[in-house]
């Protein structure tokens, strides 16, 4: 099965983008080649821009607190695993404390590093990070892989509380999902929402069908259209075949 996730709210969209970027960051940091570490540095710059929104920290703290208020009463529920619940609550407390420890604008320590900002500026120019453009950066790339990795981790360190907060919130969101199976007749499916708001929708199906889901959702209805997965110049068209798929609605 292949699964596509569709964020319904702006907050969920931001969380998914953060998850995507932090996943790429971890991947490239774990490699040894200078080109991998160059790619990791570019992801770091993407994170700096993506998470620099002034209200992101407040949004994350507010949502973590809301989840804490929802989960704490479950301590009295005998059907809830106490150890698991306490672990989640502890994770929320730690993530909140780490976020509160961030002072100033997100990524400000990177903006104040003239050497890194010179790389960021040149990286926006095609081929702009050649050794003759940035000789000091080329010299850094010749350092041992572990030494480079430690530099990357030091630069990324102050950003990591955001990664942990996003991880916790997305896990809680996904764990709260309810899955049902449906058939999209001739590639089309509609479901009335009844005023219910979800934050994330997951659509999963057999990739051998070679189709892609297009989704629109609001508090009144959910519409899914499966179209042909084309990679050439032909415009995608709605498939004529029936598509068996599973639909997961995730909400806190």
N, C-alpha and C positions, 0 to 999 in steps of 0.2 A: 504494500500500500504506500502511496505517496500522499503527503499531507500538506495542505496550504493553510496558513493562519491569516485571518483578516481582522485587523484592529477596527473596532467600531468607534472608540473614543480617541481623542487626541492624546490623552495620558497613556493609553495602551500603545498607541503608535510610537510614542517617545520611548517607552519601556522596551519595545521590540527592537527599535533602532539601537538603543544602548546595548542590549543583549548581543545583537549582531556585531557591533563594533568591538565589544569586549571579547567576544569569541575569536574574532580575527586577531586581536591584539595578543591573546594568549597563544594562538597558533604560531604567529611569526616570532614571538619572543622565545618560544621553545625550540626554534631552529638555530643553526649555527652560521649559515652563510651570510655574508654582508648584505646581499640583496634581500634576504629575508628580514634582516634587521632594518634595512631601509624601508621595506614595506610596513614593518611594525611602527616605525617612526611616523610614516604618513597616516596610519590609522590613529595614532596618538593626536595628530593635528586635527583629524576629523572629529575625534571625541571632544577635543577642546572647543570646537565650534558647535557641535551638536548639543552639548550639555551646558553651554554658557548662558542659556536662558535664565534670566534673573530669578524667576519663580520656581525653577525646577527643584531646588533644595527644599523649599517650603512645601511643594506638592508632594514630594517623596515622604517627608516627615509627617505630613497630614495623613497620607494614606497608610503609612506604617502605624500611626496612632489609632486610626480607625480600625484597622485589622486587629490590633491589640485589644481594643474595646469589645470587638465581636468575639474574640477567642477566649478571653479571660473567664466569662461566665461558664464556658464549657468544662471548667475544672470540676464543676458539680455534677457533670453528666457521666454516669457509670459506663456508658457505651463508647466513650472516647478514651483512647490510649493515653494515659497520663504522661508517660515518658515522652511520647512524640509531641504532645501538646506543649509540655514544658520546654522542649528543645526549640520548637518554633517560636515560642514567646521569648526565649533567651536570645535567639537570632535576631528577632525584631528589636529587642532592647539594645543589643550590640550595634546593629546597623544604624539605629537612631542616634546613638551616642557618637558613632564615627561621623555621621553626617553633621551633627552639631559641632564637631571638632573642625570642620572646614571653615576657615576664615577667609574673608575677601571673596573676590570673584573667582568662580570655578576656572581652574587652569591658569590663574594669574602667575604662578611660579614659572610656567612655561613662557608666558608673554614677556616676562622680565628677563628671560635668558636670551640675550642678543644672538648668541651663536645658533640656538635652535630656531629663532625667528628668521635668521638669514637663510637657513635651510628650507623653512616653510615657504618663504617668499620665492626662492629659486625653484622649489618643487612645483610651483604653479606654472612654470615655463617649460614647454616641451624640451626635454633633454637638458634642463637647466641645472642639474646637479652633477655634471661632469667634473672630473678631477681638476680641470683648469678653471672651472667656475668657483668651486669650493674646495681648495686644496686642504684646508684643515679638516673638513668632513671626510675627504678621501683618506687622510692620515688616520682618523678615528676608525674608519672601516677596516684598516689593516691591523687593528688591535686584536688580541685573542678573543674568541667568541664569548667566553665567560665574562671577560672584562666589559665588553660591549653590552652583554645582557644585564649586568649589574647597573650600568648607566641607564639603560632603558627602564628597568624596574624602579630605579630611584626617581626618574622623571614621571613615571606613571603612578607611583605610590599615592600621592595626594588625590588622585582621581578615583581610586579603587572603592571608597565608600559608596559611591554612586552605583558601581557595578554590583555590590552586595545587596543594596536596597532593591535594585531592579530584579536581581535573581530571586529574592524572597517574595516580592510582590507577584512576579510572573508565575512562580511555583504555586502560590496560594490560588491564583486565578485559574491556572490550568487544572489544579487538583479539584476545583469546584465545578468543573465542566460535566455536563450530562450529554451522553452520546446516544443518538438514534440513527436507524438505518432507513434510507429512502431510495426511491428510483426517480430520476429526472427523465420524464417521458420526452423523447426527441430532444434531449439536452436541456430541457427547461424545468425549473422547480420554483414553486412559490409557497410560502408559509406565512400566515398571518401572525403578527407578533403579539397582538392583544395588549399593546401598551407596555410590554415587558422590555426592559433595557438590559442588554448584555454588553460586556466590554470586549469580548474576543470570540470569533467564530472560526472553527476548524473544519475543513472539508477534506475528507480522505477517500481515495478510490484507487483502482488498479491502474498503474502507470501505462500498462500495455494498451489502454484505450486511446492513448495519445491525444488527450484533450486537456484543456485548461479551464479552470472555473473563473467566471467573472461574477462578482457579487455586489449587490447593493442592499443596504439594510437601514431601517429606521425603526422607530417605536411602533409603527403600524404593520410593516411587512418586511419579509426577507425574500429576495429574488436571486436565484442562482442560474446562470446560463453557462453551459459547457460549450466551448468553441474548439475548433481544430487547432492543434498545436503546430503552427507552421513557423519555419525559420527562414523562408525565402521572401519574395516580394509579394506573394499572394496575401490578401487580407484574410484574417481568421474569420471563419463562418461557423455559425451554430451547428453542432453536430446533429445528424438525423437519427443517431442511435440512442437507445435508452442507456442511461448511466446509473449503475448501482453505486451508491456512495454512503458514507457515514457523515453525520453532521453533529458537531459538538458545540454547544452553547456554553461559554464560560463567563461567569460573573462572580463577583465577591459576595 
